[in-house]
Amino acid sequence: MSEDNLTVCKQAVRRRFWKFLLILSLTIVFFLIPKEFLGETYPICLFRLILNKECPGCGTTRAFWSVLHLDFAAAYEYNKLVVITFPLLGFCLLNWIFKKQY
């Protein structure tokens, strides 16, 4: 392996490490937020204001929080789409961390 390729490889590993560290620290911070801070009230949602119905995204934050705390039943109750969105988010984050840099 040439010296330039080795340097590029080291830089890619360094970038992946920092991206992983960023995602891990944000996940830990989100995990440490007490459930009381999330609240049971709804934030201002234009969809809900106009149609007076829950939008597909209602409860997503509380659902993700519940998944991180391994409370899958509560997560499913908060937002049924969490079974799709949480694995998709994980896949997207892993793709962002490990994608090839040219």
Helices and strands as residue ranges (DSSP letters): H 3-32, H 35-38, H 46-51, H 60-68, H 72-78, H 82-98
